[in-house]
């Protein structure tokens, strides 16, 4: 009925009484049967009319089940009954009943499929309940059978099985206790095998097992024993950790770290490790120095062992100082290398742990990261601390002995070791070695000042005893072939010091720690530092002595066959190509006429003194390369070597006050400034005759050196030798060669020079080195001024009659005399070239000077003429053209120097008065005498006196500023 009610509610019907069963008292209100349902459904109906009938039903009929319909209808009857009204009212009720019944029938039929389906489910559920009842019945029956069949024997079996299990557990416990009692033996064996992680793991497991069986009385003593064993293991582990400081073993350190990790004391281990490294540095240096002190003292007196390290260093003898320093650095290298490899181990394992943590669980990650961060910071901080300890120990050792007692090579060797140690320190912690640098810099500067002072005195002695003979070197000579410059080939790799070590061809920089990580020691190379190969720079031509070589050339000058050695050593003069074997004897003999040594055609011209200066420069650069903080001092001293050599060459061969009086400006203003600067800053011009006073003055004037004096063995006054031309060529060209070597070294010097001092270096090169070649002019001018007799030519020109009346076809004899002088000069040059090769620039300068002097002499001769006609002026032109034509056959210089100087002077005769005045003002290269003669003699015939006075006044105005 509830379903019917809900259906009626959804259809918009008013609810009928909930309990239709209570309507049984109303016989007229009943539920229609199936037939009636069918009839009702088959009757035609109007849904709207039926809905109106249902809506017309009074609301009271939809009240609760306690509502009495019959009583309600009876109470509604009027007092006076009307049959017709009653029948109409009854019909209305019947229509309402019929509508409701039809509506109910429709709803029932609509829900019939759901009703059938629900009925099927109820039937299925009933079947399942019946099956469950059968199963429960069978189960109860079987349980009853088992209950009735269970006996006392079965319970006995179960009790015995329980006892058996208890006894098995007891036996296992007894065996564990027995094993625990024997653990100490196994622990001792594992400690002897250095299996610290295994020993700790076993000990911790034993402690855990002992806590499990602590209810046994025999275990209480074992607990305390295991604790003592664990403390013993920690002590041995600390000893094992200390062994890492000198000889790092990756397997050994891995075991130690695993052991500390099992103990949970990784941070404590790192603290202990740094203490061990500090102690290792102290013990190492003390034992090394103590060993050398005891060895040199010849006894093992315990008094040395009681000394402090600082006092012990003062007992090291000079002979054992360098070996002791090398061994000291080797030992300290081992300590730093162990620390470096320790850091590598932690970096590698940190990466592995990070990868494992990313792949696995995050349990304990925060604690692990904290330990890792602590270890990393501790190790990074320890780098600087350890390096500072190393510097202090080495500094103490260095201060224990005065380094000024050592020779230069030994001092350089010490610097080399210290330089390599500072390189190790910089690679070790990236920190500059301030402590070592400051200590060694002070000693180096003091040592180097004294050394440089001695070298300057030696250079002065060499220069004063130098005979300016050619030093025979090979044609391919290079300063890099000298021992002193070997370091330049090796210094291209930053990891290589000036010791004997092959240069790395790899573009990647390899640090010392990477190079010697697995084997070797960077300070072992120092032991072989002095074992250099023999230099091969001197030209020997396959002969054992100079006499044999000279005799070979003498044989070669004869008609005998040319020695094969000379053929092999011959180098083409023009191309500088490799030796040619198929050179004819005629070719060689023609070469021999102009060159003393065939294999030295292109050989540099230098002397033994030049070679010594170059070696000194190499030594200075070694010190500068090893200890860059003193680079400025070293370069300053190097510049003094060059300054003194340049000043000596000028003093010996180029000083001639008469040159400046000629007005030719042979010495440039830059050269004069340079020479004046050298004289003021370096040359001691106040040298006393008393040697003691000289030394005292030199000390007071510090870096100043007395001016050198030319050796009395060098003769510069003989005309047969062209006034010492060979010596002048050797001296001057050796200076030029030295300047070229300084130019070659400039990039290297510029690289090490501090930025604030680079202007000094640039000034040195621009104002001093570059002026070396300018000394050629004043030095060779002296030769040119004496090689030809210009005075004789003036006398011959004075005898010539220039006021001739007709044009001459024959030149004067003074031209032939002058040309003979030039031919003789050429022969002398060839003779000198047999002793010393005369380079082309030198030859050109000599010829240029001689020709320039000859032309100026010609002009001077023309200026001495008292009378001159037009035909005489033409004769001058003829003489000069004859001189030029013959001169061009003797020399290849083009154009002829000062050619225009003569021609312009001759042509000036033909100028008018106005043109002449302008010409005088424009050509100030002529002297007052020459211009005056030109006006008085040459122009006197075609200008009046007033015009002559005007021109002479113009000449006087030009000459006045010169006075």
ABEGO torsion letter per residue (X at the ends): XAAAAAAAAAAGBBBBBABAAAAAABAABBBBBAAAAAAAAABBBBAAAAAAAAAABBAAAABBAABBAAAAAAAABBABBBAAAAAAAAAAAAAAAAAAAAAAAAAAAAAAAAAAAAAAAAAAAAAAAAAAAAAAAAAAAAAAAAAAABBAAAAAAAAAAAAAAAAAAAAAAAAAAAAAAAAAAAAAAAAAAGBAAAAAAAAAAAAAAAAAAAABAAAAAAAAAAAAAAAAAAAAAAAAAAAAAABBBAAAAAAAAAAAAAAGAAAAAAAAAAAAAAAAAAAAAAAAAAAAAAAAAGBABAAAAABBAAAAAAABBAAAAAAAAAAAAAAAAAAAAAAAAAAAAAAAAAAAAAAAAAABBABGAAAAAAAAAAAAAAAAAAAAAAAAAAAAAAAAAAAABBAAABBAAAAAAAAAAAAAAAAAAAAAAGBBBAAAAAAAAAAAAAAAAAAAAAAAAAAAAAAAABAGBBBBBBAABBAAABAAAAAAAAAABAABBABBBBBBABABBBBAAAAAAABEBAAAAAAAAABBBBBBABBAGGBABAAAAAAAAAAAABABBBBAAAAAABBBAAAGBBBBAABBAAAAAAAAAABABAAAAABBBBBAAAAAAAAAAAAAAAAAAABAAAAAAAAAAAAAAAAAAAAAAAAAAABBAAAAAAGAGABBAAAAAAAAAAAAAABBABBBABAAAAAAAAAAAEABBBBBBBBAABBAABAAAGGGAAAAAAAAAAAAAAAAAAAAAAAAAAAABBAAAAAAAAAAAAAAAAAAAAAAAAAAAAAAAAABBAAAAAAAAAABBAABABBBABBBAAAAAAAAAAAAAAAAAAAAAAABBBBAAAAAAAAAAAAAAAAAAAAAAAAABABBBAAAAAAAAAAAAAAAAAAAAABABOBBBGAAAAAAAAAAAABBAAAAAAAAAABAABBAAAAAAAAAAAAAAABBAAAAAAAAAAAAAAAAAAX
